[in-house]
Amino acid sequence: MTDGLTSQLSLWAKSWLGRIKMRRTIVVFSAFIVAFFLFMTYSIFRIKGPDSYSVKAPPSGHLSMIHLLNAEGYYESSDVNVTERNGTLLNGTNLREIWSHPQLDILHTDKINFLSNFKNPCWYEELQEPNVYQFNKYIVISRNIRTTMTELMKHWAERISKEKPARRLRCLPYFLIVGQPKCGTTDVYRKIVKHPDVINPPIKELHWWSRNRQGRRLNYTDIIPLSDYIDMFDMAAYRIENRHAHGPEVTNPDASYHHKVTGEASASILWENDDWFHFKENTGFTEPKYTSADYIRHVIPNVKVIICVRNPTDRLYSDYLYFTKTNKSAEDFHNAVSYAVEVYKNCTERHSVRYCVYNRTIAYMSRVRLRLGMYSVYIKDWLQVFPKSQVLILSLEDYAKHTRKILNQVYKFLDISGLDSDQMRSIVKLKVANKRKKGDRSVGLMLNETRQLLNEFYEPYNQELADIMDDDQFLWEPEENDYESMEDK
């Protein structure tokens, strides 16, 4: 009997100890989960010290997703609080006040006196404190920019301690790749900035001229002034200032010629003028009198402009595959194209082509960006503002087949030094940027009837571009449609 009681007590004790271990495991696991949640919450909402660029996002703040390409051509995206911005804060006011903001009146800004001993458009400004980026709108939307600005502040603090008066070099881009999307702009840009005469800024695409200066990406609650845009080239300016043709032994940099240049590639600049009717200089017009080209020419009159195009039919399909997230198919693309073509045909029967191309209501009626392939409409506007000598138009098909030849053409256009065979070989062999994703390749080719519909729609615009350029390669004849673009390789 004693043995039976002992056995029962032993079984009960083991069972009790087992339950304790299980409860302890559950408690420890639960504590870990709670601790992890608290840590993540703290990481997201903490407010750092005065020298940090992290921004607290209050619960009542309006969050907007911002997308930027960094210097390497990869997207950075983050939620940005735009209700507590400083400097040009417009929250709580009538949105119409944004369009009368004096810093949006680009055409009446004073001309900048660029320094003659810099190939890049640069000038000096007085530097009174290190943290000149306190209110910059870009610093809260890119980690890469925050890192760059933090590094620059250290340089500025050192400069202020040693120089009286202290100053910093300010620069605007020497060249702009202004369009078009899915036409090889990222790859061209990457191969340009690999040239030893080109300084790479921290961000490839700033979209300032097309949408960010008027705050479209901030839901029109705040503008981004020109000074914020210029800040994005401060690191490039710092490097341009310290790397010049005569070597570091030169004691007077003001007497030296600085041949390094910088630039950016925002593929929206050429075509995206969707807010044109808000600007007072376009008041009363049914189509824009002034576009981004006019604003750029006023601020950077000698800028080099590069435009990348490709067969517009292929461009549109690539654009559809890239930007459509779900339920992609050749049949869905055909339906979207058929509707978009009908929308634009109906519009051009009653209005000018330019009216329809710059009408965002017409554009938003379609699921595919048909208007982006109507290259001649945009290019004519740019060539009315800039001389042909400042504009280079590249065909993706030509670039993919003859990369070395086209790159030499680009370097000559930018008036930068030629490269030896080894340097050129290393650049040409760089991995192609933005190749088509495997999942998108599995969708297959567009339907023949879709291709025929698009070819017919784009034919008059292709012919006009060929006439403008006096080059039949921009006709993209049907027999060339089997071309395998570089993004599909």
HUQUI-V225277 format. One record per helix or strand of 2 or more residues. SS is the DSSP state (@ for helix, = for strand). FROM is the first residue (numbers start at 1). TO is the last residue. If there is no record, write none. Layout:
{{SS/FROM/TO} {SS/FROM/TO}}
This chain:
{{@/2/45} {=/63/70} {=/75/81} {@/96/99} {@/102/104} {@/106/108} {=/122/126} {@/138/140} {@/143/162} {=/167/171} {=/175/179} {@/185/193} {=/198/200} {=/203/205} {@/208/212} {@/216/218} {@/226/231} {@/234/242} {@/253/255} {=/261/265} {@/276/278} {@/280/282} {@/292/299} {=/304/309} {@/312/323} {@/330/350} {@/353/357} {@/360/364} {@/370/373} {@/375/383} {@/388/390} {=/391/395} {@/396/401} {@/403/413} {@/421/428} {@/438/441} {@/448/469} {@/472/475} {@/478/480} {@/486/488}}
